[in-house]
Amino acid sequence: MKRLQLLISGKVQGRGYRWFVRAAAEDAGASGWVRNETDGTVTAEVQAPEEVLRQLLRQLEAGNGAASVTSITAVSIPVEANETGFEIRT
């Protein structure tokens, strides 16, 4: 199990991107959360087996068609022991 903190840049706010992230994470079986930041980026924390995270990152880089992702910075952080589900935070 691995947990990543993601900083997602590009045209990712006001384009349904957080809902896309949540749906992709849930479909992959990942847990965590996603939120908009005041600087126009999106931050997320995702937790899943490493191979699942690799596939999920490819999906998030491709975007949802409305969003335009220019970069994703991923940093490994400690795993949350009892986390379940994936939420959109405000």
Secondary structure, DSSP 8 states (H G I E B T S, - for coil): -EEEEEEEEEE-SSSSHHHHHHHHHHHHT-EEEEEE-TTS-EEEEEEE-HHHHHHHHHHHHH--SS-EEEEEEEEEE---TT--SEEEE-
